[in-house]
């Protein structure tokens, strides 16, 4: 007898939850009871209910990470490609031959417990993914008219259920700037509105209580210019309209949208949203406190759900963000977001996750955690900039926290190719006659012996006629 897709999903959930809990000492009967309840779509079966009160995040009515330095803050990791697929022509040349979207999701789910054990209480999952290390991936949960693709949602639903069982929130992001110009591209304003309505209704129908909604990733990104009605989509008014559209359909659903890597907040969006989402990719450590203070001035919870700083720099960003009163979101581009995607729990970045564990431990004092003040960031150009062929492009970086810069060299790379270097501050090069194309540029700081000290986050721009 052929089972329905819902029955198959529940069977998968049973198997996954059993695997995730195999180390616990419950009786088989207790485990099976918990699993069956956890995979139910009824409200009584949900293990994790996320709400907001007095600018604090609550899970099941209690402040998240209670009695720790991160009490009431949503410590999170960006795992947008945990549900990734590429149905386009470039998949064969950029993905492993044996890449399987369902297996990719399964590998992520298997590590949720480890991330949780180190303080993570939310994951950002995207219905259009993130940059997988190459341009042109066809990766979308939407059809062209804004309707939802069941095969994609099955993976998302598996993650939501698994996270629910572990006490983890899902920040579900709808739109990603690079998903344009293919068969699943949304066809203008009405279909974008349809997409938001369909996602909202799906969340309501499935009775998910551990899901909050992010309308767009970096809503002002230049990549949205390539969308039909992209000017409206990337505008503040457009985002406010979409937030209100979702709230009208589901008043109890928590809804927001995310800003750019500068960490800046926009007042109309902050007023319309239930919580404020900022990114710190291009935000120096020294500016994080003032960015958080400004965002908190609107009286709502503040969540950074994207920061690509790693190692000691990432650990310090987490410490500064949480001390300032904002949840911090780790984005490990090379491990979690670039194909082939790797999900190894704390082994993704032991320095970052050890810091998160300390920041989320009850009784720990944040003042007792030593600070590391250094960073390397590209300040010009900015994400989404467009240049005309033949124009010289000025690329500048700011390096902080290194007292003695004698012998320091900053090397600039575009698509992993060295395009210039500078040996004294201000760290700047001029890229002459850059060929037409899309570029991801980063700055790498090297010490006097040639050793790599710091890497900036990547900035993407385009040279086009």
C-alpha positions, -999 to 999 in steps of 0.1 A, spaced: 0 0 0 15 34 -10 16 58 20 8 95 18 36 120 18 26 130 53 29 94 66 63 91 50 74 123 66 63 111 100 82 78 95 113 98 86 109 119 117 106 88 139 138 74 125 157 107 129 145 115 164 154 80 175 189 84 161 194 118 177 183 105 211 201 72 211 225 84 238 198 93 262 188 68 289 151 69 285 132 37 282 121 27 247 85 33 255 93 68 268 114 76 237 87 64 213 61 84 231 81 116 229 90 110 193 54 104 182 42 136 200 71 156 186 63 147 150 26 154 154 13 185 136 -11 193 165 -3 221 190 -2 196 219 26 178 202 50 207 198 79 207 221 91 243 214 70 274 215 88 306 208 74 340 220 86 375 228 80 394 260 97 426 272 123 424 244 133 389 255 130 357 236 110 330 255 108 293 248 79 276 265 72 307 285 107 310 300 136 333 289 159 314 266 193 305 281 182 317 315 208 328 341 235 329 315 251 360 299 229 354 269 197 352 288 168 362 266 189 364 235 187 342 204 221 326 198 219 312 163 238 298 133 231 304 96 224 271 80 206 283 49 220 255 27 210 227 49 180 223 26 198 232 -6 192 218 -41 203 229 -75 180 219 -104 199 240 -129 225 232 -155 255 242 -133 249 216 -107 268 188 -124 300 209 -126 298 224 -91 283 197 -69 297 163 -60 284 136 -83 267 119 -54 252 150 -39 217 143 -27 195 171 -11 177 148 13 210 132 25 225 167 29 195 176 52 199 144 71 236 152 78 226 185 92 198 172 114 222 146 129 243 175 143 215 196 158 221 181 192 258 190 192 251 226 182 224 228 209 248 215 235 271 245 228 244 271 233 228 274 198 190 280 201 181 290 165 191 282 130 184 303 99 170 281 71 162 297 37 136 288 11 161 301 -15 193 292 2 225 312 1 256 315 -21 269 279 -24 303 289 -36 293 294 -72 269 317 -91 238 305 -109 224 278 -86 187 272 -92 175 268 -56 140 278 -46 110 265 -27 88 286 -49 72 282 -83 71 312 -106 36 321 -94 45 321 -57 31 287 -50 52 263 -29 71 232 -41 63 202 -20 96 184 -25 115 214 -12 92 219 18 96 183 28 132 190 37 124 222 55 97 204 75 121 177 85 145 204 99 117 222 117 105 191 134 140 180 144 147 214 158 114 215 176 124 183 195 157 198 206 142 231 218 155 251 188 139 279 169 139 282 131 143 316 115 127 308 81 139 332 54 119 336 22 139 355 -4 176 355 -14 189 381 -38 206 356 -62 175 336 -71 165 353 -104 166 346 -141 155 310 -140 124 289 -143 114 293 -106 121 331 -104 91 349 -89 73 369 -116 68 403 -101 51 420 -71 20 399 -70 38 366 -71 61 379 -43 31 387 -23 17 353 -31 49 336 -19 48 354 14 11 345 18 17 309 9 46 305 33 27 322 61 -3 300 55 19 269 54 34 277 88 -1 282 103 -15 250 87 14 229 100 9 245 134 46 252 138 53 270 171 91 271 168 92 291 135 97 329 130 97 345 96 123 366 78 109 381 46 142 389 28 179 383 33 196 417 32 166 433 17 185 463 2 211 441 -16 218 452 -52 210 416 -64 173 423 -61 176 448 -89 175 418 -112 142 407 -99 110 418 -116 97 446 -94 130 443 -76 131 481 -69 99 477 -49 111 445 -32 144 461 -20 127 493 -7 118 500 29 82 505 18 81 472 0 95 453 30 70 470 54 42 460 31 54 424 30 58 423 68 23 436 73 10 412 46 22 383 67 10 397 100 -25 403 86 -27 366 77 -11 354 109 -11 380 137 6 356 161 35 348 138 67 367 146 79 385 114 109 406 104 134 411 76 172 414 76 194 444 69 229 447 53 262 437 68 268 472 83 246 463 113 224 494 108 187 494 114 160 514 96 132 529 118 102 521 96 112 485 94 120 484 131 86 497 139 68 472 116 88 441 126 83 420 157 121 417 161 150 434 145 174 414 123 209 429 116 240 415 100 276 421 111 296 408 82 311 443 75 308 456 110 341 462 129 341 448 164 344 483 177 311 494 161 290 464 172 280 480 206 267 512 190 249 493 163 232 471 189 223 501 211 206 518 182 186 487 173 176 481 209 163 517 211 131 505 193 122 483 223 123 450 204 146 419 206 177 423 184 192 394 165 223 393 143 217 362 122 247 366 99 283 372 108 311 356 87 339 362 112 356 329 122 381 317 148 392 342 175 376 370 156 342 352 154 344 343 191 351 379 200 322 391 178 299 367 197 311 380 230 307 417 221 273 412 205 259 393 235 275 418 260 258 446 240 224 428 243 219 412 209 218 375 199 247 366 176 245 345 144 275 326 131 278 321 94 307 298 85 308 302 48 335 276 39 321 249 61 283 252 62 274 273 31 299 263 4 294 231 -15 301 203 -5 283 215 27 298 202 59 280 200 93 303 188 120 289 204 151 314 221 173 342 209 150 331 235 125 350 260 145 360 250 180 370 286 191 336 300 182 316 272 197 337 272 229 329 309 233 292 302 226 292 275 253 307 299 278 283 327 269 253 304 273 264 287 306 242 295 336 263 313 363 290 324 339 301 360 340 307 378 307 331 402 325 353 372 332 357 363 296 388 381 281 384 403 251 401 400 217 399 433 199 409 429 163 393 428 128 398 431 91 370 445 70 365 458 35 349 492 37 347 500 0 331 488 -23 299 475 -6 278 445 -13 258 449 -45 278 478 -60 278 479 -99 307 493 -119 312 501 -156 340 484 -175 371 506 -177 365 524 -145 392 521 -118 378 504 -87 391 516 -53 392 487 -28 399 497 8 402 477 41 403 486 77 425 466 101 420 470 138 435 454 169 470 451 156 492 476 175 524 472 155 518 472 118 555 471 108 558 443 82 521 439 79 508 433 44 472 433 32 465 413 1 433 417 -19 417 388 -37 388 386 -63 374 351 -69 406 337 -51 429 356 -75 453 381 -61 445 416 -75 468 438 -54 484 443 -20 494 472 3 521 473 30 509 504 49 478 520 62 454 531 49 452 497 32 440 504 -3 445 493 -39 431 504 -72 419 477 -96 424 489 -131 404 475 -160 385 449 -141 369 425 -166 331 422 -169 317 398 -143 306 392 -107 332 393 -80 336 383 -44 365 403 -29 382 398 4 413 412 22 438 389 39 462 403 65 497 388 66 523 392 93 560 401 89 569 364 84 542 359 57 518 342 81 481 348 77 467 368 106 432 378 96 406 375 68 379 399 61 344 389 51 336 388 14 321 418 -5 303 411 -37 300 435 -66 296 434 -104 312 450 -134 287 452 -162 281 474 -193 
